[in-house]
Amino acid sequence: MKVLLGTDAELCATLGFDRAALPACVHGWIVDTSIESDHKRFNGFLKVSLEEMIVALRDDRGLLNDPEGLMSGQPPSEAALIDLQTRASLYSAGFTAKRFVSVVEGEMVWEQL
């Protein structure tokens, strides 16, 4: 991909890259609507689910733990509500592309489950 960016002016323009200032690092992932085969590599590319990408981008992993008690049929406890409000962010120092890559490749969205 990086080689292609250096040689294909049309691709660079479509992606909004200045060919004189290309990114130092390029990550390619396979994003699929299925969670099957998540975090396996195919031809060197990591496969992740669209759900994981959305959760990581929105920093919503706390919602994966049924905070409203919908699955158990029980209303959430006071502690659960406080935990939801104070849960640790995936991006405690602020969102960056580098941290986003670490979150996805390190499977951090799922680490609390």
MOPAC internal coordinates of N, CA, C and O (Angstrom, degrees):
PM7 1SCF
backbone

  N    0.0000 0     0.00 0     0.00 0    0    0    0
  C    1.4444 1     0.00 0     0.00 0    1    0    0
  C    1.5271 1   110.45 1     0.00 0    2    1    0
  O    1.2310 1   120.77 1   135.82 1    3    2    1
  N    1.3199 1   116.13 1   -44.18 1    3    2    1
  C    1.4600 1   120.17 1  -178.37 1    5    3    2
  C    1.5306 1   110.74 1   -62.61 1    6    5    3
  O    1.2310 1   120.67 1   140.85 1    7    6    5
  N    1.3281 1   116.31 1   -39.15 1    7    6    5
  C    1.4664 1   120.48 1   177.90 1    9    7    6
  C    1.5204 1   109.75 1   -64.32 1   10    9    7
  O    1.2310 1   120.76 1   137.96 1   11   10    9
  N    1.3220 1   116.16 1   -42.04 1   11   10    9
  C    1.4586 1   121.20 1   179.72 1   13   11   10
  C    1.5270 1   111.05 1   -62.68 1   14   13   11
  O    1.2310 1   120.29 1   140.21 1   15   14   13
  N    1.3273 1   117.06 1   -39.79 1   15   14   13
  C    1.4643 1   120.15 1   177.54 1   17   15   14
  C    1.5298 1   111.48 1   -61.26 1   18   17   15
  O    1.2310 1   120.76 1   145.27 1   19   18   17
  N    1.3186 1   116.15 1   -34.73 1   19   18   17
  C    1.4615 1   120.28 1  -179.37 1   21   19   18
  C    1.5082 1   113.93 1   -74.90 1   22   21   19
  O    1.2310 1   120.20 1   163.07 1   23   22   21
  N    1.3313 1   117.23 1   -16.93 1   23   22   21
  C    1.4615 1   119.67 1  -175.66 1   25   23   22
  C    1.5251 1   114.18 1  -117.48 1   26   25   23
  O    1.2310 1   119.53 1   165.49 1   27   26   25
  N    1.3087 1   118.51 1   -14.51 1   27   26   25
  C    1.4667 1   121.27 1  -174.78 1   29   27   26
  C    1.5315 1   110.63 1  -111.83 1   30   29   27
  O    1.2310 1   121.03 1   -82.01 1   31   30   29
  N    1.3243 1   115.63 1    97.99 1   31   30   29
  C    1.4732 1   121.40 1  -177.55 1   33   31   30
  C    1.5214 1   111.12 1   -63.03 1   34   33   31
  O    1.2310 1   119.90 1   143.45 1   35   34   33
  N    1.3171 1   117.79 1   -36.55 1   35   34   33
  C    1.4716 1   121.01 1  -178.82 1   37   35   34
  C    1.5303 1   110.68 1   -66.19 1   38   37   35
  O    1.2310 1   120.20 1   137.75 1   39   38   37
  N    1.3378 1   117.22 1   -42.25 1   39   38   37
  C    1.4630 1   120.86 1   177.80 1   41   39   38
  C    1.5292 1   110.13 1   -62.66 1   42   41   39
  O    1.2310 1   120.14 1   135.53 1   43   42   41
  N    1.3094 1   117.34 1   -44.47 1   43   42   41
  C    1.4713 1   120.99 1   178.64 1   45   43   42
  C    1.5229 1   110.73 1   -59.38 1   46   45   43
  O    1.2310 1   120.37 1   135.90 1   47   46   45
  N    1.3168 1   116.89 1   -44.10 1   47   46   45
  C    1.4643 1   120.77 1  -179.75 1   49   47   46
  C    1.5217 1   110.73 1   -64.37 1   50   49   47
  O    1.2310 1   120.37 1   138.93 1   51   50   49
  N    1.3324 1   116.90 1   -41.07 1   51   50   49
  C    1.4646 1   121.26 1   179.83 1   53   51   50
  C    1.5263 1   110.69 1   -63.04 1   54   53   51
  O    1.2310 1   120.39 1   140.07 1   55   54   53
  N    1.3252 1   116.86 1   -39.93 1   55   54   53
  C    1.4669 1   121.49 1  -179.23 1   57   55   54
  C    1.5290 1   112.95 1   -84.34 1   58   57   55
  O    1.2310 1   120.28 1   173.21 1   59   58   57
  N    1.3247 1   117.06 1    -6.79 1   59   58   57
  C    1.4598 1   120.58 1   178.94 1   61   59   58
  C    1.5145 1   114.03 1    79.71 1   62   61   59
  O    1.2310 1   120.10 1  -156.97 1   63   62   61
  N    1.3353 1   117.41 1    23.03 1   63   62   61
  C    1.4633 1   121.22 1   179.34 1   65   63   62
  C    1.5185 1   110.32 1   -94.15 1   66   65   63
  O    1.2310 1   121.15 1   -37.13 1   67   66   65
  N    1.3192 1   115.41 1   142.87 1   67   66   65
  C    1.4486 1   121.72 1   171.00 1   69   67   66
  C    1.5276 1   105.97 1   -87.82 1   70   69   67
  O    1.2310 1   120.25 1   -58.79 1   71   70   69
  N    1.3226 1   117.12 1   121.21 1   71   70   69
  C    1.4755 1   119.67 1  -176.82 1   73   71   70
  C    1.5207 1   112.29 1   -61.37 1   74   73   71
  O    1.2310 1   119.85 1   158.84 1   75   74   73
  N    1.3155 1   117.88 1   -21.16 1   75   74   73
  C    1.4690 1   120.63 1   179.07 1   77   75   74
  C    1.5277 1   111.40 1   -81.29 1   78   77   75
  O    1.2310 1   120.24 1   164.10 1   79   78   77
  N    1.3350 1   117.15 1   -15.90 1   79   78   77
  C    1.4681 1   120.68 1  -177.57 1   81   79   78
  C    1.5246 1   109.86 1  -135.14 1   82   81   79
  O    1.2310 1   120.64 1  -118.35 1   83   82   81
  N    1.3072 1   116.39 1    61.65 1   83   82   81
  C    1.4640 1   121.07 1  -179.72 1   85   83   82
  C    1.5220 1   110.66 1   -72.09 1   86   85   83
  O    1.2310 1   119.97 1   -28.69 1   87   86   85
  N    1.3370 1   117.66 1   151.31 1   87   86   85
  C    1.4679 1   120.06 1   178.85 1   89   87   86
  C    1.5264 1   111.14 1   -62.43 1   90   89   87
  O    1.2310 1   120.75 1   -33.17 1   91   90   89
  N    1.3256 1   116.17 1   146.83 1   91   90   89
  C    1.4634 1   121.51 1  -179.86 1   93   91   90
  C    1.5227 1   111.49 1   -70.90 1   94   93   91
  O    1.2310 1   120.90 1   150.51 1   95   94   93
  N    1.3217 1   115.89 1   -29.49 1   95   94   93
  C    1.4611 1   120.40 1  -176.11 1   97   95   94
  C    1.5324 1   109.28 1  -133.70 1   98   97   95
  O    1.2310 1   121.01 1   -44.30 1   99   98   97
  N    1.3112 1   115.67 1   135.70 1   99   98   97
  C    1.4573 1   121.03 1   178.39 1  101   99   98
  C    1.5242 1   108.17 1  -124.60 1  102  101   99
  O    1.2310 1   120.67 1   -50.52 1  103  102  101
  N    1.3368 1   116.33 1   129.48 1  103  102  101
  C    1.4587 1   121.47 1   177.32 1  105  103  102
  C    1.5122 1   108.94 1  -111.02 1  106  105  103
  O    1.2310 1   120.72 1   -44.93 1  107  106  105
  N    1.3149 1   116.23 1   135.07 1  107  106  105
  C    1.4566 1   120.79 1   174.92 1  109  107  106
  C    1.5178 1   109.01 1  -121.12 1  110  109  107
  O    1.2310 1   120.49 1   -51.47 1  111  110  109
  N    1.3091 1   116.66 1   128.53 1  111  110  109
  C    1.4560 1   122.79 1   178.37 1  113  111  110
  C    1.5152 1   109.30 1  -124.81 1  114  113  111
  O    1.2310 1   120.62 1   -23.92 1  115  114  113
  N    1.3075 1   116.43 1   156.08 1  115  114  113
  C    1.4622 1   122.55 1   169.58 1  117  115  114
  C    1.5160 1   105.70 1   -98.14 1  118  117  115
  O    1.2310 1   120.30 1   -64.14 1  119  118  117
  N    1.3234 1   117.04 1   115.86 1  119  118  117
  C    1.4588 1   121.38 1   179.85 1  121  119  118
  C    1.5174 1   107.18 1  -108.59 1  122  121  119
  O    1.2310 1   121.14 1   -56.48 1  123  122  121
  N    1.3348 1   115.43 1   123.52 1  123  122  121
  C    1.4605 1   121.90 1  -173.91 1  125  123  122
  C    1.5211 1   109.57 1  -131.02 1  126  125  123
  O    1.2310 1   120.39 1   -25.17 1  127  126  125
  N    1.3221 1   116.86 1   154.83 1  127  126  125
  C    1.4622 1   120.41 1   178.65 1  129  127  126
  C    1.5181 1   112.10 1   -75.49 1  130  129  127
  O    1.2310 1   119.78 1   167.66 1  131  130  129
  N    1.3118 1   118.03 1   -12.34 1  131  130  129
  C    1.4590 1   122.51 1   179.44 1  133  131  130
  C    1.5263 1   110.89 1   -94.50 1  134  133  131
  O    1.2310 1   120.67 1   -33.69 1  135  134  133
  N    1.3501 1   116.32 1   146.31 1  135  134  133
  C    1.4659 1   118.96 1   175.08 1  137  135  134
  C    1.5304 1   111.22 1   -91.23 1  138  137  135
  O    1.2310 1   120.81 1   176.55 1  139  138  137
  N    1.3153 1   116.05 1    -3.45 1  139  138  137
  C    1.4672 1   120.67 1   178.52 1  141  139  138
  C    1.5314 1   109.58 1   -62.98 1  142  141  139
  O    1.2310 1   120.90 1   -43.70 1  143  142  141
  N    1.3056 1   115.89 1   136.30 1  143  142  141
  C    1.4709 1   123.86 1   179.50 1  145  143  142
  C    1.5239 1   113.40 1    63.66 1  146  145  143
  O    1.2310 1   120.44 1  -155.21 1  147  146  145
  N    1.3366 1   116.77 1    24.79 1  147  146  145
  C    1.4608 1   119.47 1   177.76 1  149  147  146
  C    1.5181 1   110.92 1   -60.60 1  150  149  147
  O    1.2310 1   121.10 1   -38.27 1  151  150  149
  N    1.2821 1   115.50 1   141.73 1  151  150  149
  C    1.4624 1   126.20 1   177.30 1  153  151  150
  C    1.5219 1   112.81 1    62.77 1  154  153  151
  O    1.2310 1   120.85 1  -152.69 1  155  154  153
  N    1.3039 1   115.97 1    27.31 1  155  154  153
  C    1.4636 1   121.00 1   168.58 1  157  155  154
  C    1.5193 1   106.52 1  -104.07 1  158  157  155
  O    1.2310 1   120.93 1   -23.47 1  159  158  157
  N    1.3032 1   115.83 1   156.53 1  159  158  157
  C    1.4697 1   120.25 1  -179.46 1  161  159  158
  C    1.5226 1   110.32 1  -104.82 1  162  161  159
  O    1.2310 1   121.97 1   -41.79 1  163  162  161
  N    1.3134 1   113.83 1   138.21 1  163  162  161
  C    1.4556 1   122.23 1   176.88 1  165  163  162
  C    1.5217 1   107.24 1  -126.28 1  166  165  163
  O    1.2310 1   121.01 1   -63.83 1  167  166  165
  N    1.3377 1   115.67 1   116.17 1  167  166  165
  C    1.4665 1   121.23 1  -175.36 1  169  167  166
  C    1.5256 1   112.16 1    51.83 1  170  169  167
  O    1.2310 1   121.17 1  -144.50 1  171  170  169
  N    1.3300 1   115.37 1    35.50 1  171  170  169
  C    1.4562 1   120.67 1   177.56 1  173  171  170
  C    1.5164 1   115.19 1    88.48 1  174  173  171
  O    1.2310 1   119.65 1   172.48 1  175  174  173
  N    1.3423 1   118.28 1    -7.52 1  175  174  173
  C    1.4560 1   121.53 1  -178.60 1  177  175  174
  C    1.5157 1   110.62 1   -99.95 1  178  177  175
  O    1.2310 1   120.92 1   -47.92 1  179  178  177
  N    1.3300 1   115.84 1   132.08 1  179  178  177
  C    1.4546 1   122.46 1   179.16 1  181  179  178
  C    1.5222 1   109.08 1   -73.80 1  182  181  179
  O    1.2310 1   120.51 1   -46.65 1  183  182  181
  N    1.3375 1   116.63 1   133.35 1  183  182  181
  C    1.4650 1   122.09 1   177.37 1  185  183  182
  C    1.5164 1   107.91 1  -100.14 1  186  185  183
  O    1.2310 1   120.31 1   -54.80 1  187  186  185
  N    1.3312 1   117.02 1   125.20 1  187  186  185
  C    1.4569 1   122.89 1   177.47 1  189  187  186
  C    1.5239 1   108.89 1  -131.92 1  190  189  187
  O    1.2310 1   121.18 1   -22.63 1  191  190  189
  N    1.3217 1   115.36 1   157.37 1  191  190  189
  C    1.4667 1   119.40 1  -179.68 1  193  191  190
  C    1.5229 1   110.47 1   -83.44 1  194  193  191
  O    1.2310 1   121.49 1   -27.73 1  195  194  193
  N    1.3102 1   114.75 1   152.27 1  195  194  193
  C    1.4550 1   120.71 1   175.39 1  197  195  194
  C    1.5286 1   109.99 1   -60.72 1  198  197  195
  O    1.2310 1   120.63 1   142.19 1  199  198  197
  N    1.3367 1   116.40 1   -37.81 1  199  198  197
  C    1.4611 1   120.68 1   177.91 1  201  199  198
  C    1.5313 1   110.59 1   -56.29 1  202  201  199
  O    1.2310 1   120.49 1   133.43 1  203  202  201
  N    1.3236 1   116.67 1   -46.57 1  203  202  201
  C    1.4653 1   120.35 1  -179.67 1  205  203  202
  C    1.5218 1   110.98 1   -62.04 1  206  205  203
  O    1.2310 1   120.32 1   139.16 1  207  206  205
  N    1.3126 1   116.99 1   -40.84 1  207  206  205
  C    1.4607 1   120.57 1   179.63 1  209  207  206
  C    1.5303 1   110.81 1   -62.50 1  210  209  207
  O    1.2310 1   120.56 1   136.15 1  211  210  209
  N    1.3289 1   116.53 1   -43.85 1  211  210  209
  C    1.4668 1   120.39 1  -179.44 1  213  211  210
  C    1.5282 1   110.51 1   -65.43 1  214  213  211
  O    1.2310 1   120.74 1   134.78 1  215  214  213
  N    1.3334 1   116.19 1   -45.22 1  215  214  213
  C    1.4695 1   120.17 1   179.30 1  217  215  214
  C    1.5325 1   109.94 1   -61.23 1  218  217  215
  O    1.2310 1   120.18 1   136.62 1  219  218  217
  N    1.3252 1   117.27 1   -43.38 1  219  218  217
  C    1.4703 1   120.90 1  -179.57 1  221  219  218
  C    1.5274 1   111.28 1   -65.84 1  222  221  219
  O    1.2310 1   120.06 1   137.61 1  223  222  221
  N    1.3133 1   117.49 1   -42.39 1  223  222  221
  C    1.4592 1   120.35 1  -179.27 1  225  223  222
  C    1.5303 1   112.17 1   -68.26 1  226  225  223
  O    1.2310 1   120.52 1   144.42 1  227  226  225
  N    1.3255 1   116.62 1   -35.58 1  227  226  225
  C    1.4654 1   120.78 1  -179.55 1  229  227  226
  C    1.5312 1   112.52 1   -87.60 1  230  229  227
  O    1.2310 1   120.68 1   170.81 1  231  230  229
  N    1.3388 1   116.30 1    -9.19 1  231  230  229
  C    1.4647 1   121.94 1  -177.17 1  233  231  230
  C    1.5321 1   110.34 1    58.13 1  234  233  231
  O    1.2310 1   121.16 1  -131.27 1  235  234  233
  N    1.3382 1   115.40 1    48.73 1  235  234  233
  C    1.4645 1   122.33 1  -174.87 1  237  235  234
  C    1.5268 1   114.52 1  -113.50 1  238  237  235
  O    1.2310 1   119.03 1  -153.00 1  239  238  237
  N    1.3046 1   119.45 1    27.00 1  239  238  237
  C    1.4666 1   118.70 1  -174.90 1  241  239  238
  C    1.5247 1   113.21 1   -62.83 1  242  241  239
  O    1.2310 1   119.41 1   156.10 1  243  242  241
  N    1.3121 1   118.72 1   -23.90 1  243  242  241
  C    1.4584 1   121.72 1   177.43 1  245  243  242
  C    1.5171 1   112.66 1   -62.40 1  246  245  243
  O    1.2310 1   120.29 1   155.56 1  247  246  245
  N    1.3207 1   117.05 1   -24.44 1  247  246  245
  C    1.4616 1   120.59 1   179.59 1  249  247  246
  C    1.5307 1   112.35 1   -74.85 1  250  249  247
  O    1.2310 1   119.96 1   167.60 1  251  250  249
  N    1.3202 1   117.68 1   -12.40 1  251  250  249
  C    1.4685 1   121.18 1  -179.73 1  253  251  250
  C    1.5266 1   112.26 1   -77.24 1  254  253  251
  O    1.2310 1   120.14 1   168.12 1  255  254  253
  N    1.3225 1   117.34 1   -11.88 1  255  254  253
  C    1.4639 1   121.53 1  -176.60 1  257  255  254
  C    1.5178 1   113.57 1   -97.65 1  258  257  255
  O    1.2310 1   119.75 1  -157.89 1  259  258  257
  N    1.3394 1   118.07 1    22.11 1  259  258  257
  C    1.4642 1   122.62 1   178.16 1  261  259  258
  C    1.5252 1   111.42 1    55.20 1  262  261  259
  O    1.2310 1   119.89 1  -123.22 1  263  262  261
  N    1.3403 1   117.82 1    56.78 1  263  262  261
  C    1.4653 1   120.05 1  -175.42 1  265  263  262
  C    1.5262 1   114.09 1   -66.11 1  266  265  263
  O    1.2310 1   119.70 1   159.03 1  267  266  265
  N    1.2938 1   118.18 1   -20.97 1  267  266  265
  C    1.4644 1   120.65 1  -179.36 1  269  267  266
  C    1.5203 1   112.33 1   -92.91 1  270  269  267
  O    1.2310 1   119.59 1   178.70 1  271  270  269
  N    1.3442 1   118.39 1    -1.30 1  271  270  269
  C    1.4552 1   121.60 1   178.88 1  273  271  270
  C    1.5198 1   113.69 1    73.43 1  274  273  271
  O    1.2310 1   120.20 1  -159.20 1  275  274  273
  N    1.3083 1   117.23 1    20.80 1  275  274  273
  C    1.4650 1   120.52 1  -177.93 1  277  275  274
  C    1.5257 1   112.61 1   -64.57 1  278  277  275
  O    1.2310 1   120.16 1   139.66 1  279  278  277
  N    1.3205 1   117.30 1   -40.34 1  279  278  277
  C    1.4637 1   120.91 1  -177.92 1  281  279  278
  C    1.5269 1   111.96 1   -72.68 1  282  281  279
  O    1.2310 1   120.24 1   143.76 1  283  282  281
  N    1.3174 1   117.14 1   -36.24 1  283  282  281
  C    1.4658 1   120.37 1  -177.02 1  285  283  282
  C    1.5243 1   112.16 1   -87.23 1  286  285  283
  O    1.2310 1   120.06 1   164.17 1  287  286  285
  N    1.3251 1   117.48 1   -15.83 1  287  286  285
  C    1.4592 1   120.73 1  -177.44 1  289  287  286
  C    1.5158 1   113.00 1    77.81 1  290  289  287
  O    1.2310 1   120.44 1  -173.07 1  291  290  289
  N    1.3201 1   116.76 1     6.93 1  291  290  289
  C    1.4690 1   121.96 1  -179.48 1  293  291  290
  C    1.5264 1   109.04 1  -107.63 1  294  293  291
  O    1.2310 1   120.17 1   -39.04 1  295  294  293
  N    1.3151 1   117.27 1   140.96 1  295  294  293
  C    1.4624 1   118.02 1   175.26 1  297  295  294
  C    1.5215 1   109.45 1   -66.74 1  298  297  295
  O    1.2310 1   119.98 1   -28.99 1  299  298  297
  N    1.3175 1   117.64 1   151.01 1  299  298  297
  C    1.4615 1   119.76 1  -178.92 1  301  299  298
  C    1.5285 1   111.12 1   -66.59 1  302  301  299
  O    1.2310 1   121.28 1   -35.31 1  303  302  301
  N    1.3116 1   115.16 1   144.69 1  303  302  301
  C    1.4646 1   120.22 1   176.85 1  305  303  302
  C    1.5270 1   109.11 1   -75.43 1  306  305  303
  O    1.2310 1   121.33 1   -15.74 1  307  306  305
  N    1.3071 1   115.06 1   164.26 1  307  306  305
  C    1.4640 1   120.16 1   177.03 1  309  307  306
  C    1.5300 1   110.00 1   -58.76 1  310  309  307
  O    1.2310 1   120.74 1   139.61 1  311  310  309
  N    1.3284 1   116.19 1   -40.39 1  311  310  309
  C    1.4674 1   120.93 1   179.58 1  313  311  310
  C    1.5248 1   110.70 1   -63.24 1  314  313  311
  O    1.2310 1   120.22 1   139.96 1  315  314  313
  N    1.3281 1   117.18 1   -40.04 1  315  314  313
  C    1.4662 1   120.44 1   179.59 1  317  315  314
  C    1.5166 1   111.18 1   -64.85 1  318  317  315
  O    1.2310 1   120.66 1   141.24 1  319  318  317
  N    1.3320 1   116.35 1   -38.76 1  319  318  317
  C    1.4611 1   119.94 1   178.46 1  321  319  318
  C    1.5159 1   111.31 1   -66.67 1  322  321  319
  O    1.2310 1   120.63 1   138.85 1  323  322  321
  N    1.3289 1   116.41 1   -41.15 1  323  322  321
  C    1.4656 1   120.31 1   178.27 1  325  323  322
  C    1.5232 1   109.92 1   -66.23 1  326  325  323
  O    1.2310 1   120.67 1   138.81 1  327  326  325
  N    1.3493 1   116.33 1   -41.19 1  327  326  325
  C    1.4564 1   120.91 1   178.77 1  329  327  326
  C    1.5219 1   110.63 1   -60.52 1  330  329  327
  O    1.2310 1   120.22 1   138.14 1  331  330  329
  N    1.3273 1   117.18 1   -41.86 1  331  330  329
  C    1.4581 1   120.93 1   179.71 1  333  331  330
  C    1.5261 1   110.26 1   -62.16 1  334  333  331
  O    1.2310 1   120.41 1   141.00 1  335  334  333
  N    1.3190 1   116.83 1   -39.00 1  335  334  333
  C    1.4583 1   120.86 1  -178.86 1  337  335  334
  C    1.5270 1   112.28 1   -72.72 1  338  337  335
  O    1.2310 1   120.32 1   148.95 1  339  338  337
  N    1.3203 1   117.00 1   -31.05 1  339  338  337
  C    1.4652 1   119.74 1  -174.12 1  341  339  338
  C    1.5249 1   113.18 1  -109.92 1  342  341  339
  O    1.2310 1   120.01 1  -170.06 1  343  342  341
  N    1.3287 1   117.58 1     9.94 1  343  342  341
  C    1.4683 1   120.35 1  -177.40 1  345  343  342
  C    1.5282 1   111.32 1   -56.25 1  346  345  343
  O    1.2310 1   121.35 1   -28.73 1  347  346  345
  N    1.3041 1   115.02 1   151.27 1  347  346  345
  C    1.4590 1   119.94 1  -179.61 1  349  347  346
  C    1.5251 1   110.31 1   -71.19 1  350  349  347
  O    1.2310 1   121.05 1   -46.00 1  351  350  349
  N    1.2888 1   115.60 1   134.00 1  351  350  349
  C    1.4573 1   121.86 1   177.45 1  353  351  350
  C    1.5221 1   109.55 1   -76.68 1  354  353  351
  O    1.2310 1   120.85 1   -29.27 1  355  354  353
  N    1.3093 1   115.99 1   150.73 1  355  354  353
  C    1.4614 1   120.70 1   172.04 1  357  355  354
  C    1.5322 1   109.95 1   -69.43 1  358  357  355
  O    1.2310 1   121.20 1   161.13 1  359  358  357
  N    1.3313 1   115.32 1   -18.87 1  359  358  357
  C    1.4587 1   121.48 1  -174.78 1  361  359  358
  C    1.5341 1   110.02 1  -128.28 1  362  361  359
  O    1.2310 1   120.45 1  -121.05 1  363  362  361
  N    1.3180 1   116.74 1    58.95 1  363  362  361
  C    1.4651 1   120.98 1  -175.26 1  365  363  362
  C    1.5340 1   112.59 1   -60.70 1  366  365  363
  O    1.2310 1   120.09 1   153.01 1  367  366  365
  N    1.3136 1   117.44 1   -26.99 1  367  366  365
  C    1.4710 1   120.39 1   177.97 1  369  367  366
  C    1.5239 1   111.19 1   -97.54 1  370  369  367
  O    1.2310 1   120.36 1  -168.32 1  371  370  369
  N    1.3234 1   116.92 1    11.68 1  371  370  369
  C    1.4629 1   121.28 1  -178.04 1  373  371  370
  C    1.5162 1   111.36 1   101.61 1  374  373  371
  O    1.2310 1   121.34 1   -28.21 1  375  374  373
  N    1.3105 1   115.03 1   151.79 1  375  374  373
  C    1.4647 1   120.94 1  -178.55 1  377  375  374
  C    1.5164 1   110.49 1   -73.00 1  378  377  375
  O    1.2310 1   121.15 1   -48.67 1  379  378  377
  N    1.3348 1   115.41 1   131.33 1  379  378  377
  C    1.4593 1   122.40 1   170.61 1  381  379  378
  C    1.5170 1   107.85 1  -138.70 1  382  381  379
  O    1.2310 1   120.53 1   -23.62 1  383  382  381
  N    1.3101 1   116.59 1   156.38 1  383  382  381
  C    1.4575 1   120.49 1   178.01 1  385  383  382
  C    1.5291 1   110.71 1   -61.69 1  386  385  383
  O    1.2310 1   120.49 1   140.78 1  387  386  385
  N    1.3246 1   116.67 1   -39.22 1  387  386  385
  C    1.4676 1   121.01 1  -179.92 1  389  387  386
  C    1.5273 1   110.53 1   -62.48 1  390  389  387
  O    1.2310 1   120.44 1   136.31 1  391  390  389
  N    1.3249 1   116.76 1   -43.69 1  391  390  389
  C    1.4715 1   120.16 1   178.97 1  393  391  390
  C    1.5238 1   110.61 1   -67.40 1  394  393  391
  O    1.2310 1   120.01 1   141.72 1  395  394  393
  N    1.3285 1   117.58 1   -38.28 1  395  394  393
  C    1.4576 1   121.58 1   177.67 1  397  395  394
  C    1.5270 1   110.27 1   -58.84 1  398  397  395
  O    1.2310 1   120.17 1   135.25 1  399  398  397
  N    1.3115 1   117.29 1   -44.75 1  399  398  397
  C    1.4720 1   121.55 1   177.76 1  401  399  398
  C    1.5244 1   109.59 1   -61.29 1  402  401  399
  O    1.2310 1   119.69 1   136.80 1  403  402  401
  N    1.3232 1   118.20 1   -43.20 1  403  402  401
  C    1.4733 1   121.77 1   178.92 1  405  403  402
  C    1.5204 1   111.26 1   -62.83 1  406  405  403
  O    1.2310 1   120.27 1   138.92 1  407  406  405
  N    1.3291 1   117.09 1   -41.08 1  407  406  405
  C    1.4624 1   122.06 1  -179.92 1  409  407  406
  C    1.5261 1   110.39 1   -62.51 1  410  409  407
  O    1.2310 1   120.59 1   132.09 1  411  410  409
  N    1.3278 1   116.47 1   -47.91 1  411  410  409
  C    1.4657 1   120.22 1  -177.69 1  413  411  410
  C    1.5222 1   110.72 1   -69.31 1  414  413  411
  O    1.2310 1   119.99 1   129.67 1  415  414  413
  N    1.3077 1   117.63 1   -50.33 1  415  414  413
  C    1.4624 1   120.09 1  -176.50 1  417  415  414
  C    1.5262 1   112.39 1   -70.13 1  418  417  415
  O    1.2310 1   119.75 1   155.51 1  419  418  417
  N    1.3160 1   118.08 1   -24.49 1  419  418  417
  C    1.4597 1   121.99 1   178.24 1  421  419  418
  C    1.5247 1   113.72 1   -91.55 1  422  421  419
  O    1.2310 1   120.12 1  -175.10 1  423  422  421
  N    1.3360 1   117.38 1     4.90 1  423  422  421
  C    1.4657 1   123.60 1   178.94 1  425  423  422
  C    1.5289 1   111.84 1    55.81 1  426  425  423
  O    1.2310 1   119.91 1  -145.99 1  427  426  425
  N    1.3183 1   117.78 1    34.01 1  427  426  425
  C    1.4582 1   122.15 1  -175.90 1  429  427  426
  C    1.5317 1   112.96 1   -70.05 1  430  429  427
  O    1.2310 1   120.15 1   156.57 1  431  430  429
  N    1.3112 1   117.32 1   -23.43 1  431  430  429
  C    1.4726 1   119.51 1   177.75 1  433  431  430
  C    1.5228 1   110.03 1   -59.32 1  434  433  431
  O    1.2310 1   120.87 1   143.23 1  435  434  433
  N    1.3379 1   115.94 1   -36.77 1  435  434  433
  C    1.4640 1   120.51 1  -173.84 1  437  435  434
  C    1.5198 1   113.92 1   -96.19 1  438  437  435
  O    1.2310 1   118.32 1   178.36 1  439  438  437
  N    1.3211 1   120.80 1    -1.64 1  439  438  437
  C    1.4522 1   121.58 1  -171.19 1  441  439  438
  C    1.5319 1   114.18 1   -66.14 1  442  441  439
  O    1.2310 1   118.98 1   157.90 1  443  442  441
  N    1.3079 1   119.55 1   -22.10 1  443  442  441
  C    1.4680 1   121.49 1   179.60 1  445  443  442
  C    1.5130 1   113.05 1   -84.99 1  446  445  443
  O    1.2310 1   120.24 1   164.55 1  447  446  445
  N    1.3146 1   117.14 1   -15.45 1  447  446  445
  C    1.4660 1   120.05 1  -174.81 1  449  447  446
  C    1.5151 1   111.97 1   -77.85 1  450  449  447
  O    1.2310 1   120.10 1   180.00 1  451  450  449

